[in-house]
Amino acid sequence: QVQVVESGGGLVQAGGSLRLSCAASGRTFSRNAMGWFRQAPGKEREFVAAISWSGGSTNYAGSVKGRFTISRDNAKNTVYLQMNSLKPEDTAVYYCAARYDSGSTSRPDEYDYWGQGTQVTVSS
């Protein structure tokens, strides 16, 4: 079993930056692909970014490509989401997720463990 805990959310002005962290514990972290998802009020949860267990493969939603960067430090059992050029439409609760498989995916139903989420609010 893997436990994941997100941190780093907050309030930022449009154009600003935030870095989210996801600390994982339990089952061997380095063999888990990880992903970030978000859910805005009244909307469904949507894919943001994912990274393979080695960090060698990443994929992004079109809406964040070029602005967000996912990375991981397996020595620290932590995944990061660097968010730059933030927009008001990025406002949402951001969730970190882990899956047993080593390959990354954008499908939320392929993730096995989820954190509680961290709020990101971007003001205009």
Disulfide bonds with the S-S distance in Angstrom:
Cys22-Cys96 2.05
